[in-house]
Every structure is written in structure tokens, then in C-alpha cells.
């Protein structure tokens, strides 16, 4: 029988009981929602704010636990959403095009990630060379995202 303390509300006690004595952490904001907060949806979609220190800080603060290599984890999360891989929800076609336009440039992360010497740490030096999720679909790749599979 799980341990229930005598303090706290009855609803919290019931929730802890249903979760075998473990209290659930509050759900963190997803990476894609943080990235979308920094995309400007004007007439011409602008994703340049995704590549700012403010976006990185917002993404980092939304993590439940701080990654061991936060800069690399940020880049990996962004590219995984571009590709729709690792079970990530892909960007919309327009969002993908706006982000791909910028991430394919060399040294796109140079202004964000600087070491103590004031130099970049090497992340994104050659630019992103992969295909986006919607590019793969247009090129005829049979790519099925996990979210559309029947359960």
C-alpha cells in the first residue's frame, strides 16, 4: 500500500495513490511549442528568432532536468522536429521551410553558443544538410510519422 502523508489535499493524495506513491511532475512545455513561440507568423514567415539566446534560454527553462550538453540538445531537438524523427511532431510545411532556410547556413548557432574565449563551440559550423519531413514526403520517401498510426 502506498504511503500517503496526512498533509495536502485529498485530490493530491488520490493522484499519488493512483501513481503508486509517486507524485507526478507538472508537464513541461514541449520543445516544438517553445520553437513556435519564436516564429513570427506575419505575411512572410520569419524563424530568425528561433536562433537567438532568448529562444535557447526559454527552451532550457522548459526542460524538467537540465541536459548535460544543453547546446547540443537544443540543436538535436530542433533538427529532430525538422525531420519528424525520434517520435517528434514535425513543423508545419511553412514553418519547416522558414527554419530550413536559416539552419542550412554555416555557423547559424555561432551567435548563440560562445565559450569563455568568445568563440563558437562548433555546433552548426557546416549547416544542416538533411531533408525536412515535408521535403522527404515531396521527394517520394515513404515516411510515416508515429502520430498518424492507428492505435
C-alpha positions in Angstrom: 0.0 0.0 0.0 1.5 3.4 -1.0 2.4 5.8 1.7 0.1 8.8 1.9 1.0 11.8 4.1 -1.6 13.5 6.3 -0.9 16.9 4.7 -2.1 18.1 1.4 -5.5 17.9 -0.4 -7.5 14.7 -0.9 -7.2 15.1 -4.6 -3.4 15.1 -4.4 -3.5 12.1 -2.2 -5.7 10.2 -4.6 -3.5 11.1 -7.5 -0.4 9.9 -5.6 -2.2 6.7 -4.7 -3.1 6.1 -8.4 0.6 6.6 -9.4 1.9 4.0 -6.9 3.1 6.6 -4.4 4.9 8.9 -6.8 3.8 12.4 -7.3 3.7 13.4 -10.9 5.8 16.4 -12.0 3.9 19.2 -13.8 4.1 18.8 -17.5 6.9 20.9 -19.0 6.3 22.9 -22.2 7.2 20.9 -25.3 10.2 21.8 -27.5 8.0 22.4 -30.5 5.8 24.8 -28.6 8.8 26.8 -27.4 10.2 26.9 -31.0 6.8 28.1 -32.3 6.7 30.9 -29.8 9.7 32.3 -31.5 8.4 32.0 -35.1 6.9 35.2 -36.5 3.7 34.4 -38.4 3.4 37.6 -40.4 2.9 37.7 -44.2 6.4 36.4 -44.7 7.1 33.7 -42.0 10.3 34.6 -40.1 12.1 32.0 -37.9 15.2 34.0 -37.2 14.2 34.4 -33.5 14.5 30.6 -33.1 18.3 31.1 -33.4 18.6 33.6 -30.5 19.8 33.2 -27.0 16.3 34.1 -25.8 14.8 31.1 -27.5 17.6 28.8 -26.2 17.0 30.1 -22.6 13.2 29.6 -22.9 13.8 26.1 -24.2 16.3 25.3 -21.5 14.0 26.6 -18.7 11.2 24.4 -20.1 13.2 21.2 -19.5 12.4 19.2 -16.4 16.1 18.3 -16.0 18.9 20.3 -17.5 20.6 18.3 -20.2 24.3 17.5 -19.8 25.1 19.2 -23.1 22.3 21.8 -23.4 23.6 23.5 -26.6 23.8 20.1 -28.5 20.5 19.0 -27.0 18.8 22.2 -28.3 20.3 21.6 -31.8 19.2 18.0 -31.7 15.7 18.8 -30.6 15.3 21.4 -33.4 16.6 19.1 -36.1 14.5 16.2 -34.8 11.4 18.4 -35.2 12.5 19.4 -38.7 12.9 15.8 -39.7 9.9 14.5 -37.7 12.2 11.9 -36.2 12.7 10.4 -32.7 8.9 10.5 -32.3 8.9 14.3 -32.6 6.0 16.2 -34.1 7.2 17.8 -37.3 6.9 21.5 -38.0 4.2 22.6 -40.5 5.3 22.9 -44.1 5.6 26.7 -43.9 7.4 26.6 -40.5 9.8 23.9 -41.8 10.7 26.0 -44.9 11.4 29.1 -42.8 13.6 27.2 -40.3 15.4 25.2 -43.0 16.2 28.4 -44.9 18.2 29.6 -41.8 19.6 26.4 -40.4 21.2 25.4 -43.7 23.5 28.5 -43.4 27.0 27.9 -41.9 27.6 29.0 -38.3 23.9 29.7 -37.7 24.4 29.0 -34.0 27.6 31.0 -33.7 26.0 34.0 -32.0 24.1 31.8 -29.5 26.7 29.4 -28.2 30.0 31.0 -27.3 32.6 29.5 -25.0 34.6 31.5 -22.4 37.1 32.6 -25.2 34.3 34.3 -27.1 34.5 31.7 -29.9 31.7 29.3 -31.0 31.8 25.7 -29.8 31.5 24.1 -33.2 27.7 23.4 -33.2 26.2 24.1 -36.6 29.5 25.0 -38.3 28.7 23.3 -41.6 24.9 23.9 -41.6 22.1 21.4 -41.6 22.3 19.1 -44.7 19.4 16.8 -44.0 15.9 16.8 -45.5 13.0 18.1 -43.7 9.9 16.0 -43.0 7.8 17.6 -45.8 10.8 17.6 -48.2 11.0 13.9 -47.8 7.3 13.5 -48.5 7.6 15.6 -51.6 10.6 13.6 -52.8 8.6 10.4 -52.6 10.1 8.9 -49.4 7.6 6.7 -47.6 7.9 8.3 -44.2 5.1 7.6 -41.7 5.0 9.7 -38.6 4.1 7.8 -35.4 1.3 10.2 -34.5 -0.8 9.1 -37.6 -0.6 5.4 -36.9 -3.8 3.8 -35.6 -3.6 2.7 -32.0 
